[in-house]
Amino acid sequence: MDLSQVRRVHLVGIGGINMSGVAKLLARAGVRVTGSDVIASEATAELIKAGIPVIIGHEASNVPTDTELVIYTSAAPEKNPERLAAAARGIPQVTNFAFLGAWLANKRCLLVCGTHGKSTTTALTGLLLEGANQDPMVIVGSRVPSFPDGNVRFGGSDMVVIEGDEYARHFLEFEPYAVILNNLELDHTDIFPDLQNLLQAFRELLEKVRNGGIIVANADDPNVQTLIGQERAALIERGVRIRTFGFGTHADHQVVDYAVKAGEQSFGLRDASNRVYRFKLSIPGKMNVMNCAAALSLISSIGIPWTGLEKVLGRFTGIWRRFERIAERDGILVISDYGHHPTAVAATLEAAKAFYPGRRIVLAFQPHQRRRTRDLFLDFVPSFDRADALLLVEIYDVAGRESEDEAISSRDLQDAIVRHDADRAVVRSVDFAPNSDEALAVLRRWKRQGDVIIVMGAGDIYKMADKIMDV
């Protein structure tokens, strides 16, 4: 199908962060776009305001009679009534990532991948390229405050920076010029039954990097380095350059002179000629230093110098739901964060402790998907150790991704953490809330001057963050 000739497209699940970005791309290209979603959200309201019709609820009648293409989120199964209607009428259907892979086929695609930090690294890469006057397109799985369209930046060059989602192997829809491999850990256990299965998907991704392309890899991550080691000879044979970043001395771009103080961290990054460039960040955590190092390594690998880019990083205050400062009043700070994997939870809490020394860290956490919670249960238990008080909200059920036999609750996690705390002689509040409303009531009751309250999870828990300070 020649996508350049398509003028009428319907999106099933248009409110998703990537789906809404696709809608904006199409609308800007002059395509008439409609869409539907299960619930109204900030994203659907934004699209409606931009003149894109959105219907809440899925019905066969939602698909306009002149629709030429249906784009659907992977959360919409074949039995979705709108997909069934499209099939009955012979309308072609593709996922949002399959569409993007075809739509951007002639662009120089810079794909940001890994288990953690994809959104932040994608945003940073786009902002650094923007600061270097490269005018890239950027498609990110979050919202960037300086992008007028939030999750999309429209650019005039041939470069597209895009977040590569490994879920359902979506990133295999692209043939990228460059790939960032930030880190690799087992996740999305409904798709990848074990680590080897996950690594195989990334191995296939490396095979799709264009001849003469670039791979920027985390030198400190053992799984990334194992994968690169196994594929190095084949990559080099195709002219693919491999550059590494990290704290280790073996990294091509080494992080040096790392320091953190209240409200700020700084680091140096050594380039290929052994010159060290200095940067400061107002966002916390070594993970964000690594995100910056990945982005800087990529742009250096495509020939863009770092001179002057310290200003870009100095101005960066983060993106939506990534250690996002929501409210600060009466000595209490409220932060919203998307973390939903044990490693991300632990790293975020460690970063908060370092950035806000001496303050009580209160965490409200909503696990995301029962399968993930069950499969990573033993890793979750110690991941909360750095929280001074912990509130566990009931698990967020992901539409289209849960099965009825996964009987597990946040109460199970609470019980295990209480036992874990007893074993290590720690006394703190570890409570359970069946929903966000009750969680909000608990946080309002708990809060006190000096607290840093983190509302964390990939589900809908973020919606209560701006209400904690209301009373």
GIDA-V647000 format. One line per field, one symbol per residue. ss: DSSP state (A for helix, B for strand, O for the rest). psi: psi as a letter, one per 30 degrees, with the letter a starting at -180 (. if undefined). burial: + if it has 16 or more other C-alpha atoms within 10 Angstrom, else -. A space follows every 50 residues. Layout:
# GIDA-V647000
ss=???
psi=???
burial=???
This chain:
# GIDA-V647000
ss=OOAAAOOBBBBBOOOOAAAAAAAAAAAAOOOBBBBBBOOOOAAAAAAAAO OOBBBBOOOAAAOOOOOOBBBBOOOOOOOOAAAAAAAAOOOBBBBAAAAA AAAOOOOBBBBBBOOOOAAAAAAAAAAAAAAOOOOOBBBOOOOOOOOOOO OBBOOOOOBBBBBOOOAAAAAAAOOOOBBBBOOOOOOOOOOOOOAAAAAA AAAAAAAAOOOOOBBBBBOOOAAAAAAAAAAAAAAAAOOOBBBBBBOOOO OOBBBBBBBBBOOBBBBBBBOOOOOBBBBBBOOOOAAAAAAAAAAAAAAA AOOOOOOOOAAAAAAOOOOOOOOBBBBBBOOBBBBBBOOOOAAAAAAAAA AAAAAOOOOOBBBBBBBBOAAAAAAOAAAAAAAOOOOOBBBBBBBBOOOO OOOOOOOOOAAAAAAAAAAAAAAOOOOOBBBBBOOAAAAAAAAAAAOOOO OBBBBBOOOOAAAAAAAOOOO
psi=kjfffkfjkkkjhffleeeeeeeeeeeeggkkkllllelkleeeeeeeeg gjkkkkkjkeffjlfgkfkkkklffjlefkeeeeeeeeggkkklleeeee eeegegljkjkjllekgeeeeeeeeeeeeefghfhlkkjkhakkefkegd gkkklfagkjkkkjkfkgheffflilekkkjelklklhffejfleeeeee eeeeeeffkkkgakkjkjffjeeeeeeeeefeeeeeeggkkkkllaflff kejkklhkkkljgkllllkkafggkkkklkkgklkfefeeeeeeeeeeee fggklfkfffeeeefkgalkgjhkjekjkhgkkkkkkfkgkeeeeeeeee eeeefikflkjkkjkjljkeeeeefgefeeeffgefkfkkkjkkkjkjkg gllfgijklfeeeeeeeeeeeeeghkklkjlkkfleeeeeeeeeeeklkf kjjkjklgbgffffegfege.
burial=------+++++++++++++++++++++---+++++++-----++--+--- -+++++-+---++---++++++++-+---+++++++------+-++++++ +--+--++++++++++++++++++++++++++-+++++++++++-----+ ++++----+++++++++-++++++++++++++++++++++-+-----++- ++--++-++++-++++++++--+++-++---+--+----++++++++--- ++++++-+-+---++++++++----+++++++++++++++++++++++++ +----+--++-++--++++++++++++----+++++++++++++++++++ ++++++--+++++++++++++++++++--+++++++++++++++++---- -------++++-++-+++--+--------++++--+--++-++---+--+ +++++++++-++--+--++--
